[in-house]
Each structure stands twice: as structure tokens, then as C-alpha cells.
Amino acid sequence: MKAIGIVGFKKSGKTTLALKVARALTAKNYRVAVIKHSGKPVPQKLSDTDKFFREVGKVAFITPESTKIMLSEQWDLNQIASLLSADFLIIEGFKSLKYFPKVYCLKDEKEKALLEDGLGLFTASTDPSLKEKGIADYAINEEKDLVEMVAQIEEKGFFLPEVNCAKCGYESCYGLAQAIVKDEESAQKCTYAQKYISVKINGKAVYLNLFMTKLYQSLILGMLTPLKNIDSIDGAVIEIKVDMAGFPNKQNS
């Protein structure tokens, strides 16, 4: 999954740009997901679902058209991203996170220095005069500029796992992310998930996001640790063969 962060201060055009990018990527047949950060609590209505939520703090609401999950605790960005099956993840807000590239949305010149963290692909503004003055690279509401912005996002979007394992040669995912934005490295430099676990079904590799990687690691360790006559599973290649005949097939259910 590729990702782009759209960051800026209040009323800088973040949501406007996120919507435009989401529409443009969807029109190109990408599966797009959006995660938005807000400093304000979600207002609760007096529906039956909200009544349950006030009592227990964990509620799922399923209709023929959609599914809504409400949790009282705060999840981090990686936890939420692991639940979303998408080609592109658009992240609005989360200025402090440093493992994906960003677009800086500006209202004035001084904001660029405040947002700069070495992860900016370009700057954009709803005020066309900022582009004319050379302060912003693009005008958010100009169609030609949107096409160019989306092309950059397609080419340069990425999402690192934020585990800081240093297997890539950098001390942190932030260091690698900066190098990728500068075109000094590729996102393929991060091999965290592939180094620790890979899954193939009938010879076909299956992509595992960070959440699923950790889940499979825990399951396999739990299964193998109690077994006798195993010296070490460090670096081991573990082969599991399963006859699925008789098991419910999700695709056919």
C-alpha cells in the first residue's frame, strides 16, 4: 500500500485537496482509503448505536450498504491502516508522524518552515497568489495542477512500518523515509515484513501488512515454542501443509 500525508494548519485546504486526490485516484481504478485526524471528539447523537457506545465503548453497526465500528480508545495510525485494504492511503493530519511522504498545505509563507520535516513532496495552497509568488508549488483548485500533484503521489507515495528495526541501514524509519523522498533510496529498501515472515499459497506470494505479519508471528511462535526437539527457530524456514478439503471456503460461502 502506498500513502500520502496531507498536512497543514487549520483552514489550509487539507480536506479540499484530500477529496480531490481521492476522487482522482479512484477514477484511475485504485482502491483508496482515507484516515483523518481530528483534535475534537466525534459528536454523539441519540441513536440506538450511540446509546450502546456510551455503555460499552465498543460497537459495530452493520447495514446492507456499510459497516461502522466505534471504539472508545484511541488506536494509532498503523493499527487502523492494517484494517484497510487499499492501494492508496490518504492521511489527513498527523503532522508529527514521519514514515510517509507529505504534501504541505499553506495559507502563507511562514507555514512552510513550521511544517518542514524533510518529507515534503511539494506544497499546495487554495490561494492562487501563493503559487504566483513562488511560495506554493501548486494551486489546489487548478485542474492542471491537480493532475500533476496526483502523478507525483502515484509515483512517490509509500508507507513504512515505523518499527525502527535498522535492517535497512538507517537508524529509524524516519531516516529511510527522508532518503526515499530525496530519491536517494527506494521504498523496497524496507524489507521488514519479508525478512521476518512470508506466505505463499500454491506458490503465489501473499502480501501481509504489518498487523498481519505480527499476528502470524505470534501464532507460529505459540504453536512451535511448546514443541520438543526444536533447537531454534531463529532464521528457520517453516513449511506448513494444510488439506483444506472439508473446510468452509470463504470464496464459495
Secondary structure, 3 states (H helix, E strand, C coil): CEEEEEEECCCCCHHHHHHHHHHHHHHCCCCEEEEECCCCCCCCCCCHHHHHHHHHCEEEEECCCCEEEEECCCCCHHHHHCCCCCCEEEEECCCCCCCCCEEEECCCCHHHHHHCCCCEEEEEECCHHHHHCCCCCEECCCHHHHHHHHHHHHHHCCCCCCCCCCCCCCCCHHHHHHHHHCCCCCHHHCCHHHHHCCEEECCEEECCCHHHHHHHHHHHHHHHCCCCCCCCCCCCCCCCCCCCCCCCCHHHC
